Amino acid sequence: MPLKHVRYAVVGLGHIAQAAVLPAFQHARTNFRLSALVSGSRVKLSKLSAMYGVEYVYDYGRYDECLESGAVDAVYLALPNHLHKRYARAALRKGIHVLCEKPLGLTASDCETIIRAAEEGGAKLMVAYRLHFDQANLNLVSLAQSGRLGDLRIVHSLFTQQVRAGDTRLDPRVGGGPLFDIGIYCINAARYVYQAEPHEVLAMRLKSKDPRFRHVEEMDGALLRFPGDRLASFVCSFGSSDRADIDVVGSKGSVRLESAYEYSAGMKQITRIGGRTKTQRYLVHDQFAPQLRYFSNCILRNREPEPSGHEGLIDVAIIEALQRSAWTGRPVGVQVRPKRTRPSLTQMMRIPRPEVPPPVQAQSPTR
């Protein structure tokens, strides 16, 4: 009997799961259901299963049991970066579909391993690039591709925030640092705007005397050279006040989207063409339910999702090139397999963002 809806296990119950993923399951039930929770915290499992009415709960040691239970068709991986490969591969090999938070892996080799597991298991794999379903971001890309800005020349992003001491994102052992966590948004956005891949990058990595940054850099800056002598640049930081803006500059006009990479704030787009300025505002909305609905539809209709595993692989390959450039102080070439298809500009879904309950804290620093 064909599935009517896709049953998910959310694996990892840290901030992103509690602030965005679980609420999306609660308020936008269409073709997907929340069936199971997996966490290393008994407190989180107990409180969140009761809060969201989830029948099946598992600790990490029983993950295989969850996959084999017959109660889940797919998993949403909201784990620390270094665990993506292990948990994605385990699910995919058993034919369980995977929606994985970015980055897909910590190395291009890890991403390739995950992609092979999906092919061997006959399961769907998608990277959770929520902005590929966001109205404001898709309108920005559509405008850039329309020709109204003229010949696209520059894409620049600024993504900065203050990260508190003790945050796992400051731990290099779990794939911490600003480049993997927030810089990847800037890379993916530039590729989407240009509809192309960079072939050369130059990076600078800056430390800080702040004790938070004993083990990871505080800030990364990057230049990416695209075909047609076009540039993208970005700065990402874990030690600066909040900014999340993207500018696209063409030969005839420009557009800025403020708070472009946020999911809990409204956005403002400022377009300047031919001496005229237009401002458009976007209210806070849910960026997670649309990607769940889309991925579930791909599973139910046996369609290949986009953003795919290959989309995630390219971003990680670019990050590796940026890391090599920062270490050597020299430009580094990027070689990636060109994409045959790109995410559609028509898959936006406007869903209001629900009120989010206060986070449940673990008794230990596990996610």
C-alpha positions in Angstrom: 0.0 0.0 0.0 1.5 3.4 -1.0 2.4 5.8 1.8 -0.1 8.7 2.5 2.4 10.6 4.6 6.0 10.2 5.6 6.9 9.3 9.2 10.0 11.1 10.6 12.4 10.6 13.4 14.1 13.8 14.5 17.7 12.8 15.5 19.3 15.3 17.8 17.3 17.6 20.1 19.5 20.7 20.4 18.7 24.3 19.6 17.8 24.0 15.9 15.5 21.0 16.6 13.7 22.7 19.4 13.5 26.2 18.0 12.5 25.3 14.4 12.2 21.6 13.4 9.8 20.3 16.0 7.5 23.3 15.8 7.3 22.8 12.0 6.0 19.3 12.5 3.4 20.5 14.9 1.8 23.2 12.9 2.1 22.2 9.3 0.9 18.6 9.1 0.2 17.8 5.5 2.2 14.9 4.0 4.5 14.3 7.0 4.3 13.2 10.6 6.6 13.2 13.6 6.9 9.6 14.7 10.1 9.3 16.8 12.7 11.2 18.7 16.4 10.3 19.2 18.6 12.0 21.7 21.3 11.4 24.3 19.3 13.2 26.9 16.6 11.4 28.8 15.2 14.8 30.0 14.7 16.0 26.5 13.2 12.7 25.3 10.7 12.7 28.2 9.6 16.3 28.0 9.6 16.8 24.2 7.8 13.5 23.5 5.1 14.6 25.9 5.0 18.1 24.4 4.7 16.9 20.8 2.8 13.7 21.4 5.6 11.4 20.0 5.1 7.7 20.7 8.6 6.4 20.0 11.8 7.6 21.8 15.3 6.2 21.5 18.7 7.1 22.9 21.6 7.1 20.5 22.6 3.6 21.4 19.3 2.4 20.1 19.4 4.3 16.8 19.6 1.1 14.7 16.5 -0.1 16.6 14.7 3.1 15.6 15.6 2.5 12.0 14.4 -1.1 12.0 11.3 -0.4 14.1 8.9 0.0 11.1 7.7 3.3 12.7 9.8 5.7 10.6 10.3 6.3 6.9 12.8 9.1 7.1 15.0 10.9 9.6 15.8 14.6 10.0 19.4 14.8 11.2 19.8 17.8 13.5 23.1 16.5 15.0 26.5 18.2 15.5 28.4 18.3 12.2 30.8 15.5 12.9 28.0 13.0 13.4 26.2 13.5 10.0 28.2 10.9 8.1 27.7 8.1 10.7 24.0 8.7 11.2 23.1 9.4 7.6 24.9 6.4 6.2 23.3 4.1 8.8 19.8 5.2 7.8 20.4 5.3 4.0 21.8 1.8 4.0 18.6 0.6 5.5 16.5 2.4 2.9 15.5 5.1 5.3 15.3 8.5 3.7 17.5 11.3 5.1 17.0 15.1 5.4 20.3 16.3 6.8 21.2 19.7 8.3 24.1 21.4 6.5 27.0 20.8 6.1 26.3 17.3 4.7 29.8 16.2 5.9 33.1 17.6 7.2 35.0 16.6 4.1 34.1 16.1 0.4 35.1 12.4 1.0 32.5 12.2 3.8 29.8 13.7 1.5 30.7 11.2 -1.3 30.3 8.3 1.2 26.8 9.5 2.2 25.8 9.9 -1.4 26.9 6.4 -2.2 25.0 5.1 0.8 21.8 6.7 -0.6 22.4 5.1 -4.0 23.1 1.7 -2.6 20.1 1.8 -0.2 17.7 3.2 -2.8 16.8 6.1 -0.4 16.3 9.8 -0.9 18.9 12.2 0.4 18.4 16.0 0.7 20.5 18.7 2.5 18.4 21.0 4.6 19.1 24.2 2.8 15.9 25.9 4.1 16.5 29.1 2.1 15.9 27.3 -1.1 12.2 27.3 -0.1 12.2 30.9 1.3 10.1 33.5 -0.5 12.5 36.4 0.1 15.6 34.5 -0.9 14.0 33.0 -4.0 12.7 36.4 -5.1 16.2 37.7 -4.8 17.6 35.0 -7.0 14.8 35.4 -9.5 15.5 39.2 -9.7 19.2 38.5 -10.2 18.5 36.0 -13.0 15.8 38.2 -14.7 18.4 40.6 -16.3 16.9 43.7 -14.6 20.1 44.2 -12.7 22.1 43.9 -15.9 25.3 41.8 -16.0 25.8 40.3 -12.5 29.2 41.4 -11.2 29.4 41.1 -7.4 27.7 39.0 -4.6 28.7 40.0 -1.1 27.5 38.5 2.2 28.0 39.5 5.8 27.0 36.8 8.4 28.1 37.6 11.9 26.9 36.8 15.4 28.1 36.5 19.0 28.5 32.9 20.1 28.5 32.2 23.8 31.4 30.4 25.5 30.8 26.7 25.8 28.7 26.5 22.6 29.5 23.3 20.7 30.1 25.5 17.6 33.4 26.6 19.2 34.6 23.0 19.4 36.7 21.9 16.4 36.2 18.2 17.3 32.6 18.4 16.3 33.1 20.5 13.2 32.9 23.9 14.8 34.0 27.3 13.6 32.2 30.0 11.6 33.0 28.7 8.1 31.1 25.4 8.4 28.3 26.8 10.5 27.4 30.2 8.8 29.9 30.7 6.0 28.3 27.8 4.1 25.2 29.9 3.7 27.2 32.7 2.0 28.8 30.1 -0.3 25.5 28.5 -1.2 23.8 31.8 -1.8 26.5 33.0 -4.2 26.3 29.8 -6.2 22.5 30.1 -6.4 22.6 33.7 -7.5 25.2 33.1 -10.2 23.8 29.7 -11.1 27.4 28.6 -11.4 30.4 27.2 -9.5 33.5 29.1 -8.5 36.8 27.9 -9.9 39.2 29.7 -7.6 39.1 30.9 -4.0 41.2 33.1 -1.7 40.7 33.1 2.1 41.9 34.7 5.3 41.3 33.3 8.8 41.6 35.5 11.8 42.0 34.4 15.4 41.2 36.5 18.5 42.6 37.1 22.0 39.1 36.3 23.3 39.3 33.0 25.2 36.2 31.7 23.3 38.4 31.3 20.3 41.2 29.2 21.7 40.4 26.3 19.4 38.6 27.8 16.4 39.0 31.0 14.5 36.8 34.0 15.3 36.4 35.2 11.7 36.8 34.1 8.1 36.9 36.2 5.0 36.8 34.9 1.5 36.8 35.7 -2.2 35.3 33.3 -4.8 36.0 33.7 -8.5 33.2 32.6 -10.8 33.2 32.1 -14.6 32.8 35.4 -16.5 35.2 37.3 -14.2 32.6 37.6 -11.5 33.4 37.7 -7.8 31.6 36.7 -4.6 32.9 37.7 -1.2 31.9 37.1 2.4 32.9 37.6 5.9 31.5 35.4 8.7 32.3 35.8 12.4 31.4 34.3 15.8 32.6 37.4 17.7 30.7 40.3 16.1 27.2 41.8 16.4 24.4 40.3 14.5 24.3 40.8 10.7 23.0 38.4 8.0 22.9 40.5 4.8 23.5 39.7 1.1 24.2 42.3 -1.7 23.9 41.5 -5.4 25.4 44.2 -7.7 24.9 44.2 -11.5 25.8 46.6 -14.2 22.4 48.3 -14.1 21.3 47.9 -10.5 21.6 46.3 -7.2 19.6 44.5 -4.5 20.2 44.0 -0.8 18.4 41.5 1.4 18.8 42.2 5.1 18.5 39.4 7.6 18.7 37.1 4.6 20.1 34.1 6.5 17.9 34.3 9.6 14.9 32.1 10.4 13.5 34.0 13.4 13.5 37.6 12.0 11.7 39.5 9.3 13.6 40.4 6.2 13.9 43.7 4.2 14.8 43.9 0.5 16.1 47.1 -1.0 16.3 47.3 -4.8 18.0 50.1 -6.7 17.5 50.2 -10.5 17.7 53.2 -12.8 17.8 55.7 -10.0 14.7 54.3 -8.3 14.7 52.6 -5.0 12.1 50.1 -3.9 11.8 48.5 -0.4 9.9 45.3 0.3 9.5 43.7 3.7 8.9 40.0 4.6 7.3 39.0 7.9 8.8 36.2 10.0 7.7 32.9 8.5 8.5 29.2 8.8 11.4 28.1 6.7 11.5 24.5 7.9 8.0 23.2 7.2 8.3 24.0 3.5 11.4 21.8 3.1 9.8 19.0 5.1 6.7 19.2 2.9 8.8 19.3 -0.3 11.1 16.4 0.7 8.1 14.3 1.8 6.5 14.9 -1.6 9.7 13.7 -3.3 9.5 10.5 -1.2 5.8 9.9 -1.9 6.1 10.6 -5.6 9.5 9.0 -6.1 11.2 12.1 -7.3 14.8 13.1 -6.7 15.1 16.1 -4.3 17.0 19.3 -5.0 19.0 20.5 -3.0 20.6 17.1 -3.4 23.6 15.4 -1.8 25.6 16.8 -4.7 24.6 20.3 -3.8 25.9 19.7 -0.3 29.1 18.1 -1.6 30.0 21.1 -3.7 29.7 23.5 -0.8 32.0 21.3 1.4 34.5 21.0 -1.5 34.6 24.8 -1.6 35.1 25.0 2.1 38.0 22.6 1.9 39.6 24.9 -0.8 39.1 27.9 1.4 40.8 26.2 4.3 43.8 25.3 2.1 43.9 28.9 1.0 43.8 30.2 4.5 46.6 27.9 5.5 48.9 28.7 2.6 47.9 32.4 2.0 47.5 31.7 -1.7 44.6 31.3 -4.1 43.4 27.7 -4.5 41.7 26.2 -7.5 38.3 24.5 -7.1 37.4 21.5 -9.2 33.8 20.1 -8.8 31.5 18.2 -11.1 29.2 20.7 -12.7 25.5 20.4 -11.7 23.1 19.3 -14.4 20.1 20.7 -12.5 19.7 23.3 -9.8 17.1 23.9 -7.2 13.9 25.3 -8.7 12.9 29.0 -8.2 9.2 28.0 -8.0 9.3 25.8 -4.8 8.6 28.6 -2.3 5.8 28.0 0.2 4.7 30.7 2.6 3.9 29.2 6.0 3.5 31.4 9.1 6.1 30.7 11.8 4.5 29.2 15.0 5.2 30.4 18.5 8.1 28.4 19.9 8.0 27.0 23.4 11.0 27.6 25.8 13.9 25.2 25.2 14.2 22.0 27.2 17.7 21.8 28.7 19.6 18.5 29.1 21.2 17.5 32.4 24.4 16.9 30.4 25.9 18.8 27.3 24.6 16.1 24.9 22.4 16.9 21.9 
